[in-house]
Structures are given as structure tokens and as C-alpha cells.
Amino acid sequence: MLDVLVRRRYLARGSDFSYVLTLRLFELAQRHPPVDRLLDAALPRMQALARQTGQSNHLCVHHDARLVVLARAEPPEPMSALVRQGAHFAFHDDRVSARVITAFQGDERRTSLFEELLNGSRASRLRRQRLDERLDAIRSRGYDSGPSDTLSGVVDICFPIFDQFGVVAALTVVYLRQRDARITIAGARGILHQAAGTISRSLGWSPRGRAVPLPS
């Protein structure tokens, strides 16, 4: 298998007979039109969002039962909570991006992703009911927000990104509670809402029939 990957230029042999990744996968990713189009639309707004809020943000998509971080933007502040670009996480219900991506799917696709959120476990009827109600609440208000399920002192604020066919990604501000934060959580949420709407419209989304309410 390693020999095949070397021949196809996914791996290269080092001088010490070890193997290293080449840029082949990166090249393939850049040639994928939907990803390229999404990044072209999102990156300028993500960078502006980081400057305006003073908080980092990242863009996640669903791929092969995983959450993949396609891009991130860092603020000019000396401190922020960052998620590494290229990182991938299990598509579980403890991830705000996973919940948001699932909440805005059509019925059939939502059912499929719902099972992924539960990690294929034999979840109790009560847990399934609570998760279903939580997804309905996310869809109703247009976003998800709350203390991070994985990091103390962090509030995750997440909005969906749409194209003309439906939800394609989730954009999350990782709000680090610190003394010198120059904008409130509510303020960051409003700016994120505007950024998500701008990116979605540039991808061909129309709010008609898919209203995403501006948080109060």
C-alpha cells in the first residue's frame, strides 16, 4: 500500500527511509469546486469577523462521519482560543457545528445525521427525544450558542452556511471569556449572524422560505 501511495505521489520517501505526506491531497482539495467556492466566499468575511469581534472563528463541514475544519481566522488580540485548520472531530452531539449542520437538513438527511450524532449507540428514548427537541430549537432560532462542551471558559456561537441547495457548513465563533474582551457575546453573535448571511447569499442562498432570525 505504501508503494502505491508513493507511485501516486501521495507519499514521498525520506532520506532515512521514512515516509512523509506530499501536497497531493492539498492539490486535490483545491481542485474540488464546491470547496474552492465555499472558501472564496467565506475567508474574507471570516477575517473581517475575527477583526470585528476580537475572537477566533472557524468553518466546519461534514465529511465521512467527521467534522472537518476547512478554514480558520485569527483575531489581532494577543489571546484567543483557536481550532487548528485541517483538524477533524467525531460528528457527535457534543459539537456545536455538528448540531447546527444537522438541525438545518431536510427530513431524510437529518435522520441520517441524527444517528451519527448519537455515535451509532443504542441511545435511550429520552436521550433521542431531548436531542430531537434541541435540534428543533436550534432550527427555530437560527443558530446554536452556549458554553463549550469541550473547553472551559469558552462560549461557542454557531450559525449555518447555506448555498442554493441547503446547508453546506457551519461557522463558529470561539468566544474566549477574558478580562480584555472588547465585545460582548451578544455583540459577537450579531456580527456572526451578518457574516453568515453574507457568505450564504454569495453562494446563491435566498432567505425566502429559510429565514434565519437575528438574535435578540
Backbone hydrogen bonds, N-H to C=O, Kabsch-Sander energy under -0.5 kcal/mol:
donor,donor_aa,acceptor,acceptor_aa,energy
5,L,1,M,-2.3
6,V,2,L,-2.1
7,R,3,D,-2.5
8,R,4,V,-2.1
9,R,6,V,-1.5
10,Y,5,L,-2.7
11,L,5,L,-1.4
12,A,20,V,-2.5
14,G,18,S,-3.5
17,F,14,G,-1.8
20,V,12,A,-2.6
22,T,10,Y,-2.1
27,E,23,L,-2.5
28,L,24,R,-2.3
29,A,25,L,-2.4
30,Q,26,F,-2.2
31,R,27,E,-1.2
32,H,29,A,-1.1
36,D,32,H,-2.5
37,R,33,P,-2.9
38,L,34,P,-2.2
39,L,35,V,-2.6
40,D,36,D,-2.3
41,A,37,R,-1.9
42,A,38,L,-2.3
43,L,39,L,-2.6
45,R,41,A,-0.5
46,M,42,A,-2.6
47,Q,43,L,-2.4
48,A,44,P,-2.0
49,L,45,R,-2.5
50,A,46,M,-2.2
51,R,47,Q,-1.8
52,Q,48,A,-2.6
53,T,49,L,-2.3
54,G,50,A,-2.0
56,S,174,V,-0.6
57,N,73,A,-1.8
58,H,172,T,-2.0
59,L,71,A,-2.6
60,C,170,A,-2.7
61,V,68,V,-2.0
63,H,66,R,-2.7
66,R,63,H,-1.0
67,L,89,F,-3.1
68,V,61,V,-2.6
68,V,66,R,-0.5
69,V,87,A,-2.8
70,L,59,L,-2.1
70,L,68,V,-0.9
71,A,59,L,-1.1
73,A,57,N,-2.5
81,A,174,V,-0.5
82,L,80,S,-0.6
86,G,69,V,-2.7
87,A,84,R,-1.8
89,F,67,L,-2.2
91,F,65,A,-1.3
92,H,90,A,-1.8
93,D,117,L,-1.8
95,R,92,H,-1.6
96,V,94,D,-0.5
99,R,95,R,-2.0
100,V,96,V,-2.3
101,I,97,S,-2.6
102,T,98,A,-1.9
103,A,99,R,-2.6
104,F,100,V,-1.3
105,Q,102,T,-1.7
110,R,106,G,-3.0
111,T,107,D,-2.0
112,S,108,E,-1.6
113,L,109,R,-2.5
114,F,110,R,-2.5
115,E,111,T,-1.3
116,E,112,S,-1.2
117,L,113,L,-2.5
118,L,114,F,-1.3
119,N,116,E,-1.7
120,G,115,E,-2.1
121,S,118,L,-1.6
123,A,121,S,-2.0
128,R,124,S,-2.3
129,Q,125,R,-2.3
130,R,126,L,-2.6
131,L,127,R,-2.4
132,D,128,R,-2.5
133,E,129,Q,-2.3
134,R,130,R,-2.2
135,L,131,L,-2.5
136,D,132,D,-2.1
137,A,133,E,-2.2
138,I,134,R,-2.2
139,R,135,L,-2.4
140,S,136,D,-2.1
141,R,137,A,-2.2
142,G,138,I,-1.9
143,Y,138,I,-0.7
144,D,158,C,-2.3
146,G,156,D,-1.8
148,S,154,V,-2.9
154,V,151,L,-0.9
155,V,175,Y,-2.6
156,D,146,G,-2.4
157,I,173,V,-2.0
158,C,144,D,-3.0
159,F,171,L,-2.3
161,I,169,A,-2.6
163,D,166,G,-2.5
164,Q,203,L,-0.9
166,G,163,D,-0.6
168,V,161,I,-3.3
169,A,161,I,-1.4
170,A,60,C,-2.2
171,L,159,F,-2.8
172,T,58,H,-2.6
172,T,170,A,-0.5
173,V,157,I,-2.8
174,V,56,S,-2.1
174,V,172,T,-0.5
175,Y,155,V,-2.6
175,Y,173,V,-1.0
176,L,174,V,-0.8
177,R,153,G,-2.4
177,R,175,Y,-0.7
178,Q,176,L,-0.6
181,A,178,Q,-1.5
188,A,184,T,-2.5
189,R,185,I,-2.3
190,G,186,A,-2.0
191,I,187,G,-1.9
192,L,188,A,-2.4
193,H,189,R,-2.3
194,Q,190,G,-1.8
195,A,191,I,-2.3
196,A,192,L,-2.8
197,G,193,H,-2.0
198,T,194,Q,-2.3
199,I,195,A,-2.5
200,S,196,A,-2.4
201,R,197,G,-2.5
202,S,198,T,-1.8
203,L,199,I,-0.9
203,L,200,S,-0.8
204,G,201,R,-1.4
205,W,200,S,-2.4
210,R,207,P,-2.1
